[in-house]
Amino acid sequence: MEHTIKLAILDLYKGFPNQGMKCLRDIIGHYAKINKLTIEIDEFDVRQKLQLPDASYHGYISSGGPGSPLDSVNEEWEKLYFSWIRLIEQWNENSKNRPKHVLFICHSFQLACRYFDVGLVCKRKSTSFGVFPVHMLHDGLEEAVFDGLKDPFYAVDSRDYQVIKPNYDKLAAMGGKVLTIEKERPHVPFERAVMAMRFNKYFVGTQFHPEADPVGMSHHLQTEDKKQSVISEYGEAKWVSMVEHLQDPDKIEWTHNHILPNFLSSVLESIEKEC
């Protein structure tokens, strides 16, 4: 049976130029094509236009975005955003309703951690920018969204903030789990940050960018302006390392081809269960 999937993408980029939204559209389009599905996408400009979706969608993807996840406390868009999270929570709490799946990415992940109060959101000592290994915990190895990934897998990271000190007791009470953590850094005395978390049965989030397209990002990094910008800020070794990792099919391409498609499959499975 052919299904029509309705997806909402919550755009938190605040109008800043980005590759994230294009990558999300491309992955969804490819998934629809290979699975012979009709997927309707509506996009909502959360931070500029105060747009939020209702509960009529089968699934939701909330994007990354610029700026601090702490400075938006009491801003109107954040109040509306948190009200939207509560709306979907309440929908899922009603056993008569078909559950709605939500994926939170990067900035959205940090906001969700604040909303649920399941970890400390704070500024990093330095920016994390590049391609890094992500290490799975036991629950990550059993997570459906990470099905097919290796341990560790590689992901694109671009952030000045982090989530540390997860509240395991609160997570457990919600049905949540810490799934992955950042790479071991024995030479620095800092706690490893959480890189992915399941908040409850239907809400999952990643600190990294699972949508990152290795081909597009590699081309972008090799434009003269971007190349010089990265070298100026992070050094030539960082630029070379990123380009090499992006061209390795076992790294970012593998992550790109698994996490978002796995999430979309979970949305489709919920639809099929109802039919």
PyMOL commands that set and color helices and strands:
alter all, ss='L'
color gray80, all
select helices_A, chain A and resi 20-34+46-49+76-93+107-116+138-141+144-146+168-174+214-221+224-234+236-246+252-256+259-274
alter helices_A, ss='H'
color red, helices_A
select strands_A, chain A and resi 4-11+38-45+59-62+101-105+120-136+153-164+177-182+194-198+203-206
alter strands_A, ss='S'
color yellow, strands_A
deselect
rebuild
show_as cartoon
